[in-house]
């Protein structure tokens, strides 16, 4: 009973501490995560792989040191996610857009390649949503074995040729300030890099104009990719 009472006091303390964070400060603490996940929220990018600290701390307007905890962060972002690696002070998290990611994994070339890597094969039974959950479960299992499976590149919207080329260690194609290593023809890779970079740049501008996190999320969500 004593343990349970202490646990409840701890939960109440965490909630009180979170409530002491005003909107402008909450926005500043989460700026990086909000901008990096904007393309996912809009359906432009299937997923984003980010390391999330378990406590984003700072000093609020009243001069009190506060902490935004991991569970609060997930709730505020409101995105689907899976944790691939959990450490003492941070977690490696895949934030994803269910529709966009399911469609990406179901693309014939991606699906065949992932099936050869041991991932569930696309069948006529079940839909993309069911396939997505089975794919994510396998990715989590892979991450438990090797921390960062290279095939996660397909999940986060890299062209398959770049993911496969990296894993096969073939000579890379030189590109100027590339967001990832390119293999083979660079046109599609550069197109996606520009697309993702533009989404982040636009998100940063929207965030600067927004008074808080909720206003930002509403504005970004209204710009979903058609």
C-alpha positions, -999 to +999 in steps of 0.1 A: +000+000+000+029+024+008+045+017-026+012+024-043+006+056-024+041+068-033+035+059-070+003+079-070+021+109-055+048+106-081+022+106-109+004+136-094+038+154-092+046+147-128+012+160-139+015+191-118+050+197-132+038+193-167+009+217-161+034+244-149+049+245-184+033+274-204+025+270-241+053+291-253+078+272-232+063+239-243+067+249-279+104+258-274+111+225-256+095+205-284+107+226-313+131+201-328+106+172-325+077+192-340+097+203-370+113+169-377+079+151-376+060+177-396+064+158-429+051+127-412+021+145-398+013+158-433+017+124-450+047+136-471+071+112-453+061+078-441+081+079-408+108+097-389+134+081-367+144+103-337+160+099-303+137+113-277+150+123-243+131+111-213+130+146-198+131+179-217+139+203-189+140+241-186+129+270-166+094+283-170+080+319-168+078+317-130+115+307-127+107+271-118+127+243-133+103+219-150+105+187-170+085+175-199+085+137-197+085+112-224+049+100-219+038+137-221+058+142-253+041+113-270+007+125-259+014+161-271+027+151-305-003+128-310+015+106-336+017+069-339+050+055-328+071+025-318+101+025-295+130+006-311+156+011-284+151+023-248+180+035-228+183+051-194+178+087-205+165+084-240+147+062-265+151+057-302+115+062-316+100+057-350+071+082-355+050+072-384+020+081-405-001+048-407-015+054-442+017+066-458+039+040-442+015+012-450+014+023-487+052+026-487+058-009-473+032-024-497+049-010-528+059-041-548+096-036-549+098-026-512+076-055-502+096-081-521+129-068-508+117-067-472+102-103-476+137-115-486+150-098-454+126-119-434+097-094-430+061-106-435+052-110-471+023-092-487-006-115-493-041-112-507-055-117-472-057-088-449-052-051-457-023-026-455-031-018-419-026-054-408+006-057-429+019-025-413+014-039-378+032-071-387+060-052-403+065-029-373+065-059-349+093-075-370+112-042-370+110-040-332+123-075-330+152-067-353+160-036-333+162-057-301+189-078-318+210-051-335+198-017-321+194-001-356+184-023-385+195-007-417+163-016-435+146+011-414+157+034-442+128+021-463+104+029-434+115+065-432+112+071-469+146+066-483+147+051-519+151+013-518+182+015-540+199+037-514+191+014-485+202-017-504+233+000-517+244+010-482+239-025-469+258-040-498+286-014-493+288-005-530+304+028-540+282+057-533+272+084-557+286+118-547+260+144-539+263+179-524+251+181-488+230+149-491+207+140-462+217+104-467+241+084-488+230+079-524+236+049-546+230+047-583+210+074-600+207+105-578+175+121-593+149+104-571+170+106-540+176+143-545+139+148-552+129+132-519+156+151-500+143+184-513+107+174-506+115+165-469+137+195-464+110+219-478+084+203-454+107+209-424+115+245-435+079+253-439+071+237-405+098+259-389+082+290-403+047+279-391+061+271-357+076+306-354+043+321-361+023+298-338+015+308-302+017+273-290+020+236-299-017+230-305-020+259-329+011+246-348-003+210-350-036+223-363-019+245-389+004+217-401-024+191-401-044+214-424-016+212-449-018+174-454-004+161-487-031+154-512 
